[in-house]
Amino acid sequence: MERWRTLRRFTMPALRDFGFGKRSTEDRIQEETSSLVAELKNTKESFFDPRHCFSRAICNIIFSIMFGNHHEYEDEDIDNVLSYVNESLMNVSSAWGQMYDMFPRLMKMIPGRHHRTYILLKKLSQFVETRIQMNLESFDPDNPRDYVDAFLIKMEKEKVNPDSEFNMKNLLANTLQIFFAGVDTVSTTLAYAVLIFLKHPDVLAKVHDEIDRVIGRHRSPALQDRNSMPYTDAVLHEIQRFSDLAPLSLPRKTIKEVKLKGYTLPKDIDVFPVLTSVLKDPSCFKYPTEFNPENFLNEKGEFQKNNAFMPLAAGKRNCLGEPLVRMELFLFLITILQNFNLKSSVPREELDLTPDVSGLVHFPKPYKVAFVPR
């Protein structure tokens, strides 16, 4: 626990120094959204699964903060990292991964896809180790370029302390954690958002109207525009609430108790508590089980905060990169919608918003969409 506190106290200001919540990061994201728009235009209105395209753009931002450089979309390093991250999360969120979490000793003796997770994590670790070594070869303590340099400076200052938490092992672990949280959270939410808009074209039409009225078709969206877009702000909040991306990291609440037919319960227990994420709590949201932006709008159509909205956990354990996540979601999604209409490859009635994989992370079911220039 003390290690966690020490590294968190360092990581939050270090990430802030290299972009989180700063104007420079907004410029960086706007530049990346322009590259993404160009990439989407190159698809020439063909139907495809957009998640990998989103992931590469988000991965580039994390690369620049962690390692100080930008990669082209065709770069093999990005594709490898995304492959390792995505498959690892899919594995740990699968039934195999959840069984391993509950019965680790037993599952070690049983063959299955859960064993591949270690192979993927090893490959990702080797990649991060290589990038850290590249930083070391050109390291200048007087001119830190990124998060890794900041950590190396701290390691140098504390090298005389044998109990210091600032060592290569923890640098590797922290970097991996930021990769998983920073890349997958935003890209998966964007993928869910596009699927939700395909399912709810009426909501998409209202967002398009607000974009045209506040921003127009030619100026790049800026973070400050969000204050003038109450409906869009409500929609962004509702996307995060409804997708419930990381359900196991959120506060949970008993919403009802049910009798379990066919199961033998202890004599003093007659019912079993059923838990739900706070994001689906009916005492906190008007429409807890359906997608409805009115969960964040008052009677006048103004945006209304809700204290139960905690999409990336709460309190001291909330996501380190939450300011970056909020910035990325707004700028990426609004830029995409400013430039494109969305067209589904199947009738709206066939689109399914329930998760394809539900465990540590909720993943949307695969779908295909065409981005039609407006």
N, C-alpha and C positions, 0 to 999 in steps of 0.2 A: 504494500500500500504506500509506503514512504517513497519507493522508487517511482510509482505512478505519479505521486504529488510533485516530486522533484522535476521529473521530465515534463510534466504538464506545465509547471510554472515557467520552465524555459521555453517550451514549444510555442505557447500562445503569443508572447511578445516577439519571438523570432519569426514566426509566420507573418505576424502583423508588419514587421519591419520589411519583409520581402513581398508585401502585396496585399494581404488580407485586409479588406476594408479601406484600402487607399485608392486615391484617384488613379494612380499608375496602373492598378489592376483593372480598373474600369476601361482604361484605354487599351490594355492588353486584351481584354475580353472582346471589346468592340472590333479590334483587328482580327481576332479569331472568328468572330461571327461573320465577318465579311468573307473570310476564306471558306467558311461552311456554306454560305449562300452560293458562292461560286461553284462549290462542289455539288450542291443540290441542283443547280441549273444544268450542270453537265450530265445529269441523269436523264435530261430531255423528256420529262414527264412519264418515265417508265415506272412500273411498280417494283418496289424493293423494300426490304426490311431496313429501317433507318437507324437501328440502334448502334451498329458498328460505326457508322458515319458520325453519330453524335459522340460516341466514346472517343474517337480519335481527336476530335476538337477539344474535348474536356481534358484528355490526357496531355495535350500540348500545353495547356495552362499549368497543370500540375508539374510538368517537366520544367517549365520556365521558373517556377517558384522554388522547386527542390534543387534543380541542377543548373539553372540559369541560362538555358538555351531552348530554342524552338526547333521543332522537327517538321519536315514536310509530311503531307498526308500519306504518301506512299512509303514512308520510312519503315523499314523492317523492324526496327526497335519498338516502335509504337504498336505495330500489329502483334508482336510477340508478347509485350507487356499486357495488352488488352486480352489476349488469348489466355494467359496465365491467370489473370485476375478474374475474368468472367467464369472460366471453367471451375476455378477453385470455389467461388461463391455459389455456383450452381450445385456443386458437389456437397458442400456443407449445408445447403438449404434443402437438399433432397432427403428422402426417407432414410437412405443409407447414412448420410451425414448426421441426421438427428438421432438415429440409433447409435451411432458411434459416440455421440455426445453423452448419451444416457448410459451406455454399456461399453466403455472403452476397452476393458480387458477382454471381454467376449468378442467384440468386433475385430480386434487385432488378429484373432485366429480365423476369421471368416473372410474369404476372398470377396472382393466387390470394388465398386468404383471409389469408395471412400479412401482406399489406399493410394489412388492416383493423386489425391490432394497433396500428399507430401512431396511427390515428384514435382508438381507444379510450383509449390512454394519454394522448393530448392532451386528451380530454374529462375524464379523471380528474385530470390536472394542473390543468386550468382550475378544477375543483371545489375542489381543495386550495388553489389560489391564492386563490380567493374566501374560503375559510374562514380562511386566514392573514390576509387583509386585514381580516376582521371582528375578529380578535384584535387587530390593530394599532390599530384604531379605539378600542378600549376597554382598551388595554394599560396596566397599572400594574406597573412593575418591582418594587415593594415587595410585591405580592400576586399571585404567579404562580398561575394557575388550572389549567394543564395543560402538556403536553409542549411545545406550540408556544410558550407564554409563556416556558418555561425556555430554549428555544433562542434566542428573541428577546433575552432578558437576556444570554446569552452573546455574541450578536452585538454588542450595545451595548458590552460590556466590551472586546471585541477589535476595535472599529472602527478603531483607530489602527494595527492590524497589517495591512499590505497582503497578507500571505501567509496570513491567517487562513482556516481551513476553515469558519468559521461565517458563512455568507452565505445569501442567499435561495435560491440554486440548490441548495445542499446541504440546506437545510431542506425544500425541496420533494421532493428525491430521498429523503431519510430518511423523510419522512412517507408517501410512496408505498410504500416498501419495507415499512414497518410495517403498512400497510393490507393489502398482498398477503399477508404472512406471518400477520398476526393474524386476518384474517377467514376466509380460505379454509382454512387448516390445520385449525381446530377444526370448522368447519361440514362439511367433507368427511369428517372422521373420524367425526363424529356420524352422518352419512348412511351411512357404511360400517358403523358399529356397529349401527344399526337393521337393515340388510340382513343382517348376520351373525346377529343374534338371530332373525330370521325363518327363516334357514336352519338354525339350531341351537336349536330350542325347548327342548331339554334344558338347555342352558347358561343360557338366559333364566330357566327355572324355578328353577335353583339361585341365580341372582342375586336373583330375587324373594324367595326364602326368606331369604337373608342380609339383604336390606333390611328385611323384616318383623321379623326377629329383633333386629337391631341398632338400627334407626331407628324402625320402626313405620310406620303409615300417615298420621300426622297431623303429626309434627314435621318441620321442614325439615331436609334433610341438611346436615351441616357437614363441613368439610374433615377435621377430626380423626376423623370416623367411619371414614375409610379405614383407619386403623390396626387397627380391630376387624373388618375385612371382607377377610380374606386371599383368599377365592375371587374376590370382585369385583375386588380389586386385580390379581389374576392375569389376569382377563378383560380389564380395561382395558389392561394391558400387551400382552396378546396381540392385541387389536384393533389397536393401533398397530403392532405387529411385523408382523402378517399383511397389513394394508392397505399397508404399505411406502409411505407417502404421497408422500415426496419421494426416490425412489430415487437420483437423480443427485447428491444432496447428501451421501450416506452413504459411508463407507469401503467399498471393494469388494475382492473377493478372488477369485482364480482357483480355481474348484471342479473343473474338469476341462478336458481338452484334446480337441478333436475334429478329425477330418479333414473338410475342406470339399469335398464332392463337386461337381464341375462348376466349381470355381474354380482358377485357376492361381496357385500360391503360389511365392514365391522358392525357389530351389534348396536353400538351407540351412534352410528351414522346412518341416516335414512336418505339423505340427498347428497349430491355432489356439486360443488360450486363450479360454475362456468365463467371463465374470465374473458375479458375483452380488452383490447387496447383502449387507452383513454380517448383516442381519436374516433372511436366508434361508440362512445358513451352516450346513450340517449338522454341522459340528464344534462348534457353539455351542448348537444347539437340538435337542431330542429329536425334534421333529416340524416340520422346517423348511418343508415345503411345504403343510401343512394347518393349519386353525385348531384349536388345542388349548390350553386354559388350562394344561395340565400342563407346558407349556414354562416356566412360572413358579411351579410348585408342587413341593415336595419330597414324600417318601414319606408324611409325616405330614399332608399337606394344608395345610402352612404356605406362605405366600408366600416365594418365593426369588428374590433379585435375580440378574441376569445381566449381566455386564460388557459383553456384546456388544449389549445393548439400547441403541441410540442412534437413536431415531426422528427426531430433529431435528438430525442431524449431530453432530459431536464436537469436542472441544478448543476452541480459541479461536474457531472458526467456528460453534459451536453456536448455535441459535436464541436471539435476544435475549429473546424472550417465553416461553421454555420453562416457567418457573414459572407464568405465567398460563395457558398451554395445559393444563398438568396440572390446575390448579384448575378451569378451565372444563369440561374433559372429565368430571371426577368429578361436579361439582355439577349440570351440565346432564343428563348421562345418568342419574344416580341419581334425580334429581327426576322425570324423565320416566318411568322404570320404576317408581318409587314410586306414581305416579298412574295408569299405563296398562298394559294388556296390548296386545300388538302382533298385528295380523291382516294376513296377506298377501292380495293380490288374486289370486294364482295359487298353484297347488300348490307345496309346498316344493321338489319335485324340479325345478321349472322355474326356480328362482332361481339366478342365476349370480354367483359372487363374483369372477370375473376382471375386471380393470379395463376400463371402456368406452374410456377414453383412457389411454395409457401413454406418458409422456415425462418432461417436467420434473416433472409431478405425475400421480399415479394417481387417476383419477376412477371411482367405482363406476358400474355400468350403471344406467340409469333403472329405477325400480320404484315401486310404489304400496303404501301401507300405511294401515291404519285404526288410530287410537288409541282403544282401548276402555277407558273408565274402570274401575278396579278396585273 
